[in-house]
Structure formats: C-alpha cells, structure tokens
Amino acid sequence: MTGKERIQRILRREPVDRIGLYEHFWPDTEKAWADTLRGQSFEDCFGLDIQESWPLNLVIDLDFCASGSSGNRRNHHLSGWQRGDHAAA
C-alpha cells in the first residue's frame, strides 16, 4: 500500500495496514542530514506517508480589500468606533 492510498483509506475510515506517518523537520535538521540522505527525501528515507508542502504565498497585503466592499478601503477592517463613525451620529 502506498502512502497516498493509506492516507486516502484513513480519511475514508477504511482498514489500513498501519497508521499513516508524518513528521516535520526543522530546516537546520534538514541541512545537517543533507549529506547523510544523499539526495533521498526525508519521506522516502523514513517511510513517511505525507509530504509537507507550502503552496501558499504567506506575504500579507495590508491594502487588500475583498471585491464588492465599499467605504474606506484602507480602514475596512476597523470597527465603527476605531474609524470615528460614532462622531457622525
């Protein structure tokens, strides 16, 4: 059974041959083990079933505003009191 098959079966609550394995390694650990692994991935070396990936852009856009919203775009996240709306009332 491959790691992908194992995890899919676990998520469907079907029987598997063993528990799915995942481990996170600090970047310093990866660097220290690079020579020992000789190009082999941590997943292959340790028999892990889940590979870590970071497909997201983790940079924050402070000026982001969801389409369709109106008003002061720069302060759209602030409450009425923080924007000063209470003074107009």
Summary of the structure (lengths in Angstrom):
residues: 89
radius of gyration: 23.7
end to end distance: 66.4
largest distance: 68.9
contacts: 135
relative contact order: 0.11
helix: 40%
strand: 0%
